[in-house]
Amino acid sequence: MVINPVNKINGEINVPGDKSISHRAIMLGSIAKGTTTIKGFLMGEDCLSTIRCFRDMGIDIDINDNCVIVKGKGLHGLTKPNKELYVGNSGTTFRLMSGILAAQNFDCIITGDDSIKNRPMKRIIDPLRKMGANIESLHNNDKAPIKIIGSKLNGIKYTSSVASAQIKSCILLASLYTNNETQVIEPVLSRNHTEIMLNYFGGNIVTDNTTAISNPVKELNANDIIIPGDISSAAYFMVACLIIPNSEILIKDVGINVTRDGIIRVLKAMGGFIELRNKREINGELVADIYVKSSSLKGTVIDKKLIPTLIDEIPVIAVAACFAEGMTIIKDAAELKVKESNRIETMVTELSKLNANIIGTDDGMIIHSSPNLTGATVESYNDHRVAMSLAICGLASKEQIYINNSDCVNISFPNFYKLLDEISK
């Protein structure tokens, strides 16, 4: 993909449905009793992987445009797949689904692409084993593929060393199949979509600061869902608007869950003009229209207090930091190393090609003001968030840039380049 510099961007847009909520809607819809209609579903490759896996376990799922109808069969309605469950590039599918599969009355193997096979799964294997799960890494390296033999599970009190919604959600989903209370304690509160949606479907989740407590229920009940726009997808357009002069944009119907709004807090702290309009609640999730206009940014410090609320947005925050006066420090973000790529290493390497003043650290980056970015050929590393962040660089740089393997954006944002083109005219 070739990205050319632009003089301004403006317009009113919608971004695709929230990726995290889309995954969870399919999973909970599948194990709830009755029919769930999901509107605003993200038709990205990751979420389609979740649909494929649950279809492989006997769930009838119909797709019509961006509306999905799931005919759930209850907590014990899944059937043994006749092949390995393939999650593609989706770590969310892999880790959350493992919690459900640990308690089924069948065995199965879960695998994925090369990226998934290099991502750490010990973080879910250990707590599931504590609950009584029979789960093993087939290559004895705590990575995919893993085999799960369904077992009777018990509730546990688990203290996680990292704030990870995937770990927490895996345990909470497994807890649906226990007869006693389960507690998950995090160092910092991670995104809470699972807790919200479980309660929306009739679960019994109580939260106390960074502790989620799950009490047993006999069944989940189907419930229709409207999925808000993904704030992680909105982040690219927010940053583009802030760093390109004479720009303004309104992004409609975006989820602003407090465990996900770190990008807004950081960009405001950097001096960005951002207004939240038409705030409301939809199926338990806060939603708003986000109005942004060009601003003079300044450097900031981002640490562990905010990292869990913006971990996926750090690549594009690094782009914003290049155009901010002074220095931006990102720390306590070692989780970036185990995403679709090592996002510390990849962003430092590729932004440096564009003449950015950036260095990597063990747990983050240090970025100095370097607004005069030049052209280059850059690599996406098959990481959708890296590709989209580099595309924003291209809009604001002095010369065009070329992004290799640019189609990986289809994982979360299939019409990304088309939308960029529309607001740049």
Secondary structure, 3 states (H helix, E strand, C coil): CEECCCCCCEEEEECCECHHHHHHHHHHHHHCEEEEEEECCCCCHHHHHHHHHHHHCCCEEEEECCEEEEEEECCCCCCCCCCCEECCCCHHHHHHHHHHHCCCCCEEEEECCCCHHHCCCHHHHHHHHHCCCEEEECCCCCCCCEEEECCCCCCCEEECCCCCHHHHHHHHHHHCCCCCCEEEECCCCCCCHHHHHHHHCCCEEEEECCEEEEECCCCCECCCEECCECHHHHHHHHHHHHHCCCCEEEEEEEECCCCCCHHHHHHHHCCCEEEEEEEEEECCEEEEEEEEECCCCECCEECCCCHHHCHHHHHHHHHHHHCCECEEEECCCHHHHHCCCCHHHHHHHHHHHCCCEEEEECCEEEEECCCCCCCCEEECCCCHHHHHHHHHHHHHCCCCEEEECHHHHHHCCCCHHHHHHHHCC
